[in-house]
Amino acid sequence: MANSYTEGTGTLSLEKVTPVIEVLFSGFNLDKNYRGNKSVYIARNSESYISFDGLFESLVVLSKRIGVNLPEDSSFIDAFRAVAIHFNVPENNEHFTLFESYTEDDMCNEVSLSELFSIAKLFDDGHNLTSIEFETSFYCDKLRLGEFGGSGEFLGHHFSGAVYSGEISLAAAIDKSLSCGNVVEATNLVSTDVFLMLDGGLSDKSLLPSFLRDVAQHLIDRANSVSN
């Protein structure tokens, strides 16, 4: 019998570790004493699993820490709403509509890092969480095809997405440029990365000029379709 595993490590970039951060990321082995320089270490292994039921328990704990009283028969949406009101989250926020529709089956689903990031930004008690970088690996104790690999994830205020683990720094740089309103610098970062990938990957360098023109044209076509 073969066993598969998924593990990962990463960092939260923030001003300071607060009750919100401690509670929301408790399932990620948060270590506020590791890394420093306004970033803290997080990690998870194959046994780590944060469901929405688990998030509900975290919200109950958080409500007690920030002085919000919850009735004993409170539901997940009740707890979320009470904490959200404490942090002056607008009533029309999309999370209210989303969580109100959750069924018992939904509560068993895993909470993604992206969802935790979104909730943490809503409940800002001074942590000023700006981004999350996380690298994940999966492997098997048997040497089987397709059972080994890895990925990276970057979550920021202006740019987020799944990337190759080695490209997390690129995603962080794009987010930083956009946060400063420097769209030109952000586009230069992307175009340079694409150029270096093609220049280094194409065996026949004579194809590079036409390849770049075709890629550029495809991007223009996509831009036109989006704007329409």
N, C-alpha and C positions, 0 to 999 in steps of 0.2 A: 504493500500500500504506500502510495506517494503522498507526502504532505506538502502543501504550498503555503508560503508565508509572504506577508507584505509588511514592510517596515519603512520608516522615514524619519528624517530630522529637518529642522528648519529654524527660522527666527521670526520673531515679531519685532517690528520697528515701531517704537512708541516713546512717549515722554517719560512715563513711569508705570510700574505695575500697580494696579488699583484693584479694589474688590471685584469690579466687573471682569477684568482680565483674569484674575485668579479663579473666579467661579466658572466663566465660560470656557476657559482653556485648561481646566483641571484634568480633563481626560487626555491631555497631550503632554503629560509629564513636565509641566511648566517649571523651569528653573531660572528664577530671576537673578541668581548670582552668577550665572554663566554667560559669557560673551561680553556684556557691558556695552558702553558707548551707545546707550539708548536702543539696545536690542537685547532680547532675551531668547533663550533656547526653548524649543518645543520638540517633542518626539512622540512617536507612536509605534506600537508593534502589532503583530497579528491578533493579539488578544484585546487590543484597544478597540472599542466600538461605542460610539456616542450616538444613541438613538434620540428621537424627539422625546421619548419618555424620560431619558436621561437629562435632556435639556430642560424639561419641565422641573425635574428635581433641582437642577442648578438654579433655575429662576426662583424656586421657593427659598433656597439657601440665600440667594442674592437679595431677595425681598427682606429677609430678616436682617441682613447686614446693613441695608440702607434705610431701615426703619419703615418699610411698607407692610402694612397688616393685610394678610390674606385669610379669608375664611377657610376653614378646614376642608370644605367640599369644593374648593376652587379647581377649575380645569386648567389645561395648558393655556388656552386663550385668555382665561381670567388672569392667570399669573403674568402672562406676557403683557396684557393690557395695563395691569396695575403698575408694573415696572416701567412700561412705556410712558404712562401718564406722569410718573415721577420725573422722567427725563424730558418731559415736554415734547414727546414725539407727536407730530400732527395726526389727527384722527384719520385722515385720508391716506396715510402711509400704506403702501401695498402689502406690507406684512400682515396687517389686520385682516384684510380680505383673504389672503393666502391661508393663514393659520385657522381662521374661522371655518374653512372648508375641510380641515383635516379630520379623518376618521380614525378609529382605533387602529386600523391597519397602517395608516400613514404614520402613526406615532411610533411604530416599530422600525421605520426607515432610518437609515443613518443620516446624521447631520453632517453636511459637507463643510470643509474648511471655509469655503466661500460664504456659506450661510452664517457661520459663526462670525466671520469678518463683518458682514452686513449688520448683524445684530449688535456687535461690539461698537460699530460706528454710531448706531442709534443711541446706545447707552453709554455715552462718553462722560465718565465721572472724573475727567482730568487725565485719562491715559493717552489721549491723542494718538491712537493707533493709526499709522499712516500706510503700512504695508505688511504683507506676509510673504516670506519666501520658504518654499518647502520642496524637498527632494524625496522621492519615494522609490524604493526598489522592491521587486517581487522575485521570488526564487523558489525552487523546489529541492527537496532532499534526494530527488532522483534526477539523473541527467536526461531530461526529456525536452524535446523541441517545443518552443513556444512558452516555456515555463520560467524564463529568465528575462528580466528587463528592468526598465526604470523610466521615470518621468519627473518633470519639474512643474511647479506651479508658482505663479507670481500673482499676488492680489494687491492692487493699489487703488488709490482714489480716481486716477485718470486712465489707468491701463491695467487690465487683468487678463489672464489666460493660462492655458496649459502650454508649456514649452519644454524643449529638451532641457535636461538639468543644467547643461553647460550654458544655456541661453538665459538663465534667470537674471544674470547681471545686465543683459541687454534689455530685458523687460523692465528692470528697475530703472535703467537709464532713460528709457522712453517715458516712463511714468514721471520721473523727475523733470524732464524737459517740458512735458505737458503741464505739470503743476506750476511751472514758471511761465506758462503761456508761450513757450518757444516751440511752435509747431514745426518750423523749418529745421531746427536741430533734431527733433524727433523723426522727421521724414528722412533726414540724412543718415541717422542711425540705422533705420530700416533698409534704406537703399544700399548702404555700404555693406550691411550684413548679407543681403541678397547677392550683391556683386562678388563678395569674397567667397560665398558658397559656390557660385557658378564658376568663377575663375579657378578655384581650387579643385572643383569636381569634374569639369569637362576635360576629357583627354585630348580632344581635338580643339585647340584654342582658336582655330579659324571660325568655329561655330559661335564663339562668344558674342561678337557684335550683333548678329541676327537674333541670337537667343535673347539678348538683353532687350532688343527692340520689340520682339514678340511679347515678352513678359510685360514690358511697359504698355504696349497696346492693349493687352488683356486687362491690365489694371485700369486703364482709361475707360475701356468698355464697361467694366464693373462699376466704376465711379459714376458713369453716365446712367447706368441702370438704377443705381441707388438713388441718385438725385431725382430721377423721374418717378 
